[in-house]
Amino acid sequence: MWCTQTTAPLPCSTTSSQQGAMDFTLWWTRMEDNFNTAMQVLRDAGDSGGSSGGGKWDPKGRRGGTKGPSNVFKIVKMIMERNFQPVIIFSFSKKECEAYALQVSKLEFNTDEEKKLVEEVFNNAIDCLSDEDKKLPQVEHVLPLLKRGIGIHHGGLLPILKETIEILFSEGLLKALFATETFAMGINMPARTVLFTSARKFDGKDFRWITSGEYIQMSGRAGRRGMDERGIVIFMVDEKMSPSVGKQLLKGSADPLNSAFHLTYNMVLNLLRVEEINPEYMLEKSFYQFQHYRAVPGVVEKMKKLEEQYNAIEIPNEDSVVTYYKIRQQLAKLAKEIEEFVRKPKYCLPFLQPGRLVKVKNEEADFGWGVVVNFSKKTNVKVVDRDVDPLYVVEVLVHCSKDSVKNAATESARPVPTGEKGEMQVVPMMLHLITSISSVRLYIPKDLRPYDNRQSMLKSIQEVQKRFPDGLPLLDPIDDMGIKDPALKKVIQKVEAFEHRMYSHPLHSDPSLEAVYTLCEKKALIAGDIKAAKRELKRARTVLQMDELKCRKRVLRRLGFATASDVIEMKGRVACEISSADELLLTEMVFNGLFNDLTAEQATALLSVFVFQENANEMPKLTEQLAGPLRQMQECAKRIAKVSSEAKLDVDEETYLNAFRPHLMDVVYTWANGSTFAQICKMTDVFEGSIIRCMRRLEELLRQMCQAAKAIGNTELENKFAEGITKIKRDIVFAASLYL
């Protein structure tokens, strides 16, 4: 954990700009020293296994294996004791927000007078709700927390409660607010202190470190203008954060402002309706394209410098040198092909016995020769293609830098720099990182945990390298490993042919070979950079998304939304009315008569799959009256995905179908049939606020469907969608905002 001050005035002298610059340098140096000290404390705590710094975070904010109050509880209590409130505690999970708030619910932050004010504001806010809605669990349970000065703010809260909490916090009646990162976006709610409960967040695919831009956005809440001299930011991290990640997070820049312009069918169709304008013109004049064009001068300048460097390199007898260079490049390419054969598990695993010397290289990180300790098959990886080899992990004892060893994370292991003293460490390596397998095996101690035993292996490797000054002998893929693949024999024949050409080349025995070869290699690299710059310049001068536009037009023609001359058909006019959901699929459903035989409740429930986008744990068991229309909709979606794929659009059928989530179909159907909000909340594990957000988006979509039905003159269908609006627009779901 470390603490920073976000709004502290920088020390600067008013008498001399040079003195001010010197003061700033000294201040920044102190900050650097403090940061390095904090990271060292984390590493030491991780090495010792102490509960104060090491261990693994559990969902309740405790370190693994510890008992008693959580770290979040202790820090919040400390903040209150030192009068650093109000504090915003940022978590990256709705459930974590509530769990942390319950942990500190035993503490009292408000006076009796403040409690009365909180209760008065709360009762006035929920006065617009019905008596039944006032008894909702979320409404009843939040008041005791609010009276204690503790608030919760996340997307799963009922909108009316979220607005009430915002009002209470802005009035200083909440001292500790547990919130997700959405609280930092678009709401002017500063505090004196900001606390981060974690440095990692789930981005929909995987857990990752938060970016410097996200950190700046959230930590910027610390410090109230005109009230606080400085804002305090407390960041809870564990020893797994490396210093480089920490520095990038704290010292990085804000996220760049880039255009999010993208094409939609609704946009294309509406532009085709207008005679004076076309989609191509819009693409060329968009801010997205403008940002792209800005890169052109930089690329031109870059290419000009590269060409100057290329022309400045003069090589004597250049044609002959280039020929020799190409031969060596071909040999290097063939050597990699041989490596691919040697690394195949069925060939190399029998030779990866403990003690075998192997050469390991991970991209730019070259560990050199290491000693095999063990290997194992990765059992948690699902192999879909049976022709693909399973993944193997080889434990190799390699020479690592001491900094990376202290970091205790295998993915951060780094080779020891030249001239420095490192430490031998057992590092798990994927099989493809082994570039060479030696015929030499060493004796290894039974226990490699002691430092001396590991370092003794380094001396053994160095002794072997002294005995073989021309390089360690490698296992021959045919004679030693017994590989009988005909493809390998062809590669070896090519190697022999190129080696013969290389040895017979006049330059091979020339004393100045290495000097001219280095020049040729440098010139070839610059030539490659010039080609890449030319491709980049070509892309920069083209109109972006033009190919995508052509593909989308192709889809519209094939589905009958527009003619070959880009004239809008009836389908296209209907799709122009729909902008809040998949306009192509909804239009196809209308023209296929899918809604004709459905009741207003069924149609409303079916449309919910287009607007609900959050994750839910369980798929509901739908009755046939809902499952039948859903299957028809999915069949229609499969056809659109197939047409899109044939039109060269990057559309995966399974991904496209999974975008439509039927998790709230039964909830919406029950609500449209008159059930109470308390009843539908018991039907799903989705947060109440998420249900309401879905209902409100659904009401917007129903209005657009009314306009779509009106465009084709189908009064019956228009009335059905209008009836759906009246069925869902009631009670707490559409309660008026407190800000209006």
Secondary structure, DSSP 8 states (H G I E B T S, - for coil): -EEEESS------SS-HHHHHHHHHHHHHHHHHHHHHHHHHHHHHHHHT-TTT-S-B-TTS-BTT--SS-HHHHHHHHHHHTT--SEEEE-S-HHHHHHHHHHTTTS--S-HHHHHHHHHHHHHHGGGS-TTGGG-HHHHHHHHHHHTTEEEE-TTS-HHHHHHHHHHHHTT--SEEEE-GGGGSS----BSEEEES-SEEE-SSSEEE--HHHHHHHHTTBS-TTT-SS-EEEE---TTS-HHHHHHHHH-------------HHHHHHHHH-SS--HHHHHHTSHHHHHHHTHHHHHHHHHHHHHHHHHH---TTHHHHHHHHHHHHHHHHHHHHHHHHHTSHHHHGGG--TTEEEEEEETTEEEEEEEEEEEEE-SS-----TTS---EEEEEEEEE-HHHHHTT-GGG--B--TTS--EEEEEEEEGGGEEEEEEEE----S---SHHHHHHHHHHHHHHHHH-TT---B--TTTTT----HHHHHHHHHHHHHHHHHHHSGGGG-TTHHHHHHHHHHHHHHHHHHHHHHHHHHHHHS-TTHHHHHHHHHHHHHTTSB-TT--B-HHHHHHTT--SS-HHHHHHHHHTTTTTTS-HHHHHHHHHHHH--S--SS-----HHHHHHHHHHHHHHHHHHHHHHHTT----HHHHHHTS--TTHHHHHHHHTT--HHHHHTT-SS-HHHHHHHHHHHHHHHHHHHHHHHHTT-HHHHHHHHHHHHHHS-GGGG---TT-
